[in-house]
Amino acid sequence: HIYNALMFLDVDQLCVSYPKRANPSVDRVTLGLHAGQMGVLIGSSGCGKTSLLRAVAGLEQASAGEIRLAQSVVSSANEHVAPEERQIGMVFQDFALFPHLTVHDNVSFGLNKQPPAQREARVREVLALVGLSTSSLRYPHELSGGQQQRVAVARALVSEPKIILCDEPTASLDKDSLSVVMNELRNLAHSGKCVAVVTHDPRLKKYADR
């Protein structure tokens, strides 16, 4: 695959601070990823990995520094683009699936404003992409941990984001499921997405393009 010449995700001297905390959770972090590339950021619990992802997603505002997506500033001390305007999909550590909804309805949840035929076609497409076409009518409790994580990936993909953010995407997975999920994420990156993974697990380093 060929990387774009310019960074798609560009984090420059980013700081994220919270009220009543003496030190910033993210302190002058700089990193970048091209479209078509997967990056894995490894660090211990409590080091600010999740805060970094939340800032990129738009769930936290930068207190200093900048975040740029496709060369446009989306967060700084003075600017903040809303999460829904950033074309970002996020995979949460606990999957965050709705237990009372089927796999199909979990994945289609964010497409309520689309025409039904278009919505159904897109859900079928992403379920096939993550290998869950035959599981659309099952509920989360009927799935393995690896399958639940793939539902979370499908839900992040369904709105066709430019960048996928993954917070500890393999934390509760066995070795085989870990390999499946990480290879799927890497394939997504190599198809043109920008994929950023944060984890405490050093085994994930081998899946990174940088």
Secondary structure, DSSP 4 states (H G I P E B T S, - for coil): ----SS-SEEEEEEEE--TT-SS-SEEEEEEEE-TTEEEEEE--TTSSHHHHHHHHHTSS--SEEEEEETTEEEESSS-B--GGGS-EEEE-TT----TTS-HHHHHHGGGTTS-HHHHHHHHHHHHHHTT-GGGTT--GGGS-HHHHHHHHHHHHHTT--SEEEEESTTTT--HHHHHHHHHHHHHHHHTT-EEEEEES-GGGGGG---
